[in-house]
Amino acid sequence: MKRKLLSLGLLAAGLLTAGNVMADDITYEEKLNCTFDNSETLFTSVSNVTVANATDETLSSNVVTLTGSASKSDCYATFDISDYTSGATNVKIEFDSYFASTSAQYFIGFSVRDKNIAAAHGDGYKNTGAYINFGNVRANKTDLVGVNNSQTTGAALDTWYHVVFEIDLAKLKCSYAVTKTDGTSVVSGSSVAFLDATSGLTSPSQIEFYYRCGTANILAKMDNLVISTYTDESMVAYTVNAVDGSNNVIKKLQSAYTSDGTATVEGLSAVLTDDEGNFYLKDDTTTFKASFTGITADNNTLTVPYTKQSSMVFYKEGESFNKTSGTTKGDYSGGSYVGYVSKNYATFTVPATGTYKMTAKVVTRNTASTLGVYGKNTSTYRAAVGKGTSNTGVGNQSVEFYGVEGETLYIGSPTYNSLSFDYVFITQENTTAPTLEVSTAKQYVTYCNALYDLDFSKASSLEAYAAAVNDEGTAITLTKVDVLPQGAAVVLYAKDSESGAKENIPLTYTANTSVDNNELIGVLSATTVYQDKIVVGETETSNTSGTNYILQNGTFYLANSNGNTLKAGKAYLQSSKASTSSAKGLPFAFEGTTGINEISSAAKNGKMYNLQGVEVNAPAQGLYIMNGKKVIVK
């Protein structure tokens, strides 16, 4: 019943002929015709798919059923068709397909692909190495027939369709037609170039069923699989390889056929990796096309030169970033670039401490656009190309930044961005342990660094302290901090000078984003601090936990009613414990010891001593020991 309906419908639509459907006027030779009526399954489950032969009640005939498991990200089953397609210049694949409805969201479909290309199995139309796909993406959408890893409106669920694919390996293009059982055309296309043509596609050697993301099992069916081929003896097979300076093959880029001795490879990648993970940069990054002439049976191995990059540690195409905008195709690395980035980022884990350089191929930008590197504090760039740097314009732009082993950095834009870019790569310039110069103009200052985690544990002239009002609300308890996370704030103490100190502090890495026992709040841009609010630019933010205090001359005082302006990199204290009526301010009370290993018993007799243990009868302004505690004389 079903076979007769499909045949009648296709004949009525003019799509079922003895020869080809959509390609040039060639005659195909049938290699396989499977009706599944003899209990065949053909497909082999590779991961989380149950394959069976069963009777379809609607068709009253046997079909192969493929059931993807719920909540699995890698459900797929494959059928190796290389014995039928090997050596052919043209391949035609026809089959009937059905997907059962479900409330789960999912990617599901059948893909015709090259089995030798590593695939993102189960990732729907993004199934790498695929010539063409047919299926449905997510329950709330009606996509797709997929060509070029993209989608066209098409198949619905709970419906039988007849699918015809034609793949022309000589032209590196494919055509397709999908009809309903009554012959009604659903979707069709012709002479569509392969997006994966530069991924080393050799021949359509595999049909894959894939399923991903569903919260429930899902059923697919296939029937009437026919594979036909045609071989044009006038065609010359050729292979294009990416090679290094010694002509060693890094990767096969393309295998196809030519009738006139010419060939063009498009969408080449700026950077390739080999099986060992080494990076190779294309020698010419001004174009990502390569054209060849004079191809013969004796001259059919072609090369594109790349150079090994021993210092490269990261590479990513713009279109593969986490993004909310689309891509534009053309003569770009990988065939596309990403435009109008909106809070896009990719992550990069620093492999070793040192200096790094980020290089981005900028395509278009305006005066406000940037692309950069940032850490845990995702509102401040560590380094960027674009506004605020000398790297304006388009083309390859580079900036250097420090990285500490183990930290995760983000590459992209933390806010809306109209800069478009093609690709980004990072190289390690050296492994010298970086430091950051930290200086104070007074003995006590507030400090906040938005870019790096800092290690004060071995500093000789500066110490860092968390600050919080004590339970009595009468003083500020200072607690020593060894590692200051980026974005967190501290009080810096210049141990040996009332006029401040300057020291190079080593960069480090901590997963922490704050320090304990701390009521300090750092400011990352110029901020006006009032008692009950802060103002940054034109944005006003009311307090959430108490009243604001400002450090002045070694004491925290209530913020001025007219506001105190703090520069970026400073901090204020916000607390609900202190008395807002105190005009004298809140003095420091140190927790633990600073600059002295042990307080002697003589220092606990009511007398006052300096930090060297010498008794002081008339102390000047500074830090002293009295009754076993540090006190400040003003």
Secondary structure in CASP SS format (residue, H / E / C, confidence):
PFRMAT SS
TARGET T0000
AUTHOR 0000-0000-0000
METHOD secondary structure of the structure
MODEL  1
M C 1.00
K H 1.00
R H 1.00
K H 1.00
L H 1.00
L H 1.00
S H 1.00
L H 1.00
G H 1.00
L H 1.00
L H 1.00
A H 1.00
A H 1.00
G C 1.00
L C 1.00
L C 1.00
T C 1.00
A C 1.00
G C 1.00
N C 1.00
V C 1.00
M C 1.00
A C 1.00
D C 1.00
D C 1.00
I C 1.00
T C 1.00
Y C 1.00
E E 1.00
E E 1.00
K E 1.00
L E 1.00
N E 1.00
C E 1.00
T C 1.00
F C 1.00
D C 1.00
N C 1.00
S C 1.00
E C 1.00
T C 1.00
L C 1.00
F C 1.00
T E 1.00
S E 1.00
V E 1.00
S E 1.00
N C 1.00
V E 1.00
T E 1.00
V E 1.00
A E 1.00
N E 1.00
A E 1.00
T E 1.00
D E 1.00
E C 1.00
T C 1.00
L C 1.00
S C 1.00
S E 1.00
N E 1.00
V E 1.00
V E 1.00
T E 1.00
L E 1.00
T E 1.00
G E 1.00
S C 1.00
A C 1.00
S C 1.00
K C 1.00
S C 1.00
D C 1.00
C E 1.00
Y E 1.00
A E 1.00
T E 1.00
F E 1.00
D E 1.00
I C 1.00
S H 1.00
D H 1.00
Y H 1.00
T H 1.00
S C 1.00
G C 1.00
A C 1.00
T C 1.00
N E 1.00
V E 1.00
K E 1.00
I E 1.00
E E 1.00
F E 1.00
D E 1.00
S E 1.00
Y E 1.00
F E 1.00
A C 1.00
S C 1.00
T C 1.00
S C 1.00
A C 1.00
Q C 1.00
Y C 1.00
F E 1.00
I E 1.00
G E 1.00
F E 1.00
S E 1.00
V E 1.00
R E 1.00
D C 1.00
K C 1.00
N C 1.00
I C 1.00
A C 1.00
A C 1.00
A C 1.00
H C 1.00
G C 1.00
D C 1.00
G H 1.00
Y H 1.00
K H 1.00
N C 1.00
T C 1.00
G C 1.00
A E 1.00
Y E 1.00
I E 1.00
N E 1.00
F E 1.00
G E 1.00
N E 1.00
V E 1.00
R C 1.00
A C 1.00
N C 1.00
K C 1.00
T C 1.00
D E 1.00
L E 1.00
V E 1.00
G E 1.00
V E 1.00
N C 1.00
N C 1.00
S C 1.00
Q C 1.00
T E 1.00
T E 1.00
G C 1.00
A C 1.00
A C 1.00
L C 1.00
D C 1.00
T C 1.00
W C 1.00
Y E 1.00
H E 1.00
V E 1.00
V E 1.00
F E 1.00
E E 1.00
I E 1.00
D E 1.00
L C 1.00
A C 1.00
K C 1.00
L C 1.00
K E 1.00
C E 1.00
S E 1.00
Y E 1.00
A E 1.00
V E 1.00
T E 1.00
K E 1.00
T C 1.00
D C 1.00
G C 1.00
T C 1.00
S E 1.00
V E 1.00
V E 1.00
S E 1.00
G E 1.00
S E 1.00
S E 1.00
V E 1.00
A E 1.00
F C 1.00
L H 1.00
D H 1.00
A H 1.00
T H 1.00
S C 1.00
G C 1.00
L C 1.00
T C 1.00
S C 1.00
P C 1.00
S C 1.00
Q E 1.00
I E 1.00
E E 1.00
F E 1.00
Y E 1.00
Y E 1.00
R E 1.00
C C 1.00
G C 1.00
T C 1.00
A C 1.00
N C 1.00
I E 1.00
L E 1.00
A E 1.00
K E 1.00
M E 1.00
D E 1.00
N E 1.00
L E 1.00
V E 1.00
I E 1.00
S E 1.00
T E 1.00
Y E 1.00
T C 1.00
D C 1.00
E C 1.00
S C 1.00
M C 1.00
V E 1.00
A E 1.00
Y E 1.00
T E 1.00
V E 1.00
N E 1.00
A E 1.00
V E 1.00
D C 1.00
G C 1.00
S C 1.00
N C 1.00
N C 1.00
V E 1.00
I E 1.00
K E 1.00
K E 1.00
L E 1.00
Q E 1.00
S E 1.00
A E 1.00
Y E 1.00
T E 1.00
S C 1.00
D C 1.00
G C 1.00
T C 1.00
A E 1.00
T E 1.00
V E 1.00
E C 1.00
G C 1.00
L C 1.00
S C 1.00
A C 1.00
V E 1.00
L E 1.00
T E 1.00
D C 1.00
D C 1.00
E C 1.00
G C 1.00
N C 1.00
F E 1.00
Y E 1.00
L E 1.00
K E 1.00
D C 1.00
D C 1.00
T C 1.00
T C 1.00
T C 1.00
F C 1.00
K C 1.00
A E 1.00
S E 1.00
F E 1.00
T C 1.00
G C 1.00
I C 1.00
T E 1.00
A C 1.00
D C 1.00
N E 1.00
N C 1.00
T E 1.00
L E 1.00
T E 1.00
V E 1.00
P E 1.00
Y E 1.00
T E 1.00
K E 1.00
Q E 1.00
S C 1.00
S C 1.00
M E 1.00
V E 1.00
F E 1.00
Y E 1.00
K E 1.00
E E 1.00
G H 1.00
E H 1.00
S H 1.00
F C 1.00
N E 1.00
K C 1.00
T C 1.00
S C 1.00
G C 1.00
T E 1.00
T E 1.00
K E 1.00
G C 1.00
D C 1.00
Y C 1.00
S H 1.00
G H 1.00
G H 1.00
S E 1.00
Y E 1.00
V E 1.00
G C 1.00
Y C 1.00
V C 1.00
S E 1.00
K C 1.00
N C 1.00
Y E 1.00
A E 1.00
T E 1.00
F E 1.00
T E 1.00
V C 1.00
P C 1.00
A C 1.00
T C 1.00
G E 1.00
T E 1.00
Y E 1.00
K E 1.00
M E 1.00
T E 1.00
A E 1.00
K E 1.00
V E 1.00
V E 1.00
T E 1.00
R C 1.00
N C 1.00
T C 1.00
A C 1.00
S C 1.00
T E 1.00
L E 1.00
G E 1.00
V E 1.00
Y E 1.00
G C 1.00
K C 1.00
N C 1.00
T C 1.00
S C 1.00
T C 1.00
Y C 1.00
R C 1.00
A E 1.00
A E 1.00
V E 1.00
G E 1.00
K C 1.00
G C 1.00
T C 1.00
S C 1.00
N C 1.00
T C 1.00
G C 1.00
V C 1.00
G E 1.00
N E 1.00
Q E 1.00
S E 1.00
V E 1.00
E E 1.00
F E 1.00
Y E 1.00
G E 1.00
V C 1.00
E C 1.00
G C 1.00
E C 1.00
T E 1.00
L E 1.00
Y E 1.00
I E 1.00
G E 1.00
S C 1.00
P C 1.00
T C 1.00
Y E 1.00
N C 1.00
S C 1.00
L C 1.00
S E 1.00
F E 1.00
D E 1.00
Y E 1.00
V E 1.00
F E 1.00
I E 1.00
T E 1.00
Q E 1.00
E E 1.00
N E 1.00
T C 1.00
T C 1.00
A C 1.00
P C 1.00
T E 1.00
L E 1.00
E E 1.00
V E 1.00
S E 1.00
T C 1.00
A C 1.00
K C 1.00
Q C 1.00
Y E 1.00
V E 1.00
T E 1.00
Y E 1.00
C E 1.00
N C 1.00
A C 1.00
L C 1.00
Y C 1.00
D E 1.00
L E 1.00
D E 1.00
F C 1.00
S C 1.00
K C 1.00
A C 1.00
S C 1.00
S C 1.00
L E 1.00
E E 1.00
A E 1.00
Y E 1.00
A E 1.00
A E 1.00
A E 1.00
V E 1.00
N C 1.00
D C 1.00
E C 1.00
G C 1.00
T C 1.00
A C 1.00
I E 1.00
T E 1.00
L E 1.00
T E 1.00
K E 1.00
V E 1.00
D C 1.00
V E 1.00
L E 1.00
P C 1.00
Q C 1.00
G C 1.00
A C 1.00
A E 1.00
V E 1.00
V E 1.00
L E 1.00
Y E 1.00
A E 1.00
K C 1.00
D C 1.00
S C 1.00
E C 1.00
S C 1.00
G C 1.00
A C 1.00
K E 1.00
E E 1.00
N E 1.00
I E 1.00
P E 1.00
L E 1.00
T E 1.00
Y C 1.00
T C 1.00
A C 1.00
N C 1.00
T C 1.00
S C 1.00
V C 1.00
D C 1.00
N C 1.00
N C 1.00
E C 1.00
L E 1.00
I E 1.00
G E 1.00
V C 1.00
L C 1.00
S C 1.00
A C 1.00
T E 1.00
T E 1.00
V E 1.00
Y C 1.00
Q C 1.00
D C 1.00
K E 1.00
I E 1.00
V E 1.00
V E 1.00
G C 1.00
E C 1.00
T E 1.00
E E 1.00
T E 1.00
S E 1.00
N C 1.00
T C 1.00
S C 1.00
G C 1.00
T E 1.00
N E 1.00
Y E 1.00
I E 1.00
L E 1.00
Q E 1.00
N C 1.00
G C 1.00
T E 1.00
F E 1.00
Y E 1.00
L E 1.00
A C 1.00
N C 1.00
S C 1.00
N C 1.00
G C 1.00
N E 1.00
T E 1.00
L E 1.00
K C 1.00
A C 1.00
G C 1.00
K C 1.00
A E 1.00
Y E 1.00
L E 1.00
Q E 1.00
S E 1.00
S C 1.00
K C 1.00
A C 1.00
S C 1.00
T C 1.00
S C 1.00
S C 1.00
A C 1.00
K C 1.00
G C 1.00
L E 1.00
P C 1.00
F E 1.00
A E 1.00
F E 1.00
E E 1.00
G C 1.00
T C 1.00
T C 1.00
G C 1.00
I C 1.00
N C 1.00
E C 1.00
I C 1.00
S C 1.00
S H 1.00
A H 1.00
A H 1.00
K H 1.00
N C 1.00
G C 1.00
K C 1.00
M E 1.00
Y E 1.00
N C 1.00
L C 1.00
Q C 1.00
G C 1.00
V C 1.00
E E 1.00
V C 1.00
N C 1.00
A C 1.00
P C 1.00
A C 1.00
Q C 1.00
G E 1.00
L E 1.00
Y E 1.00
I E 1.00
M E 1.00
N C 1.00
G C 1.00
K E 1.00
K E 1.00
V E 1.00
I E 1.00
V E 1.00
K C 1.00
END
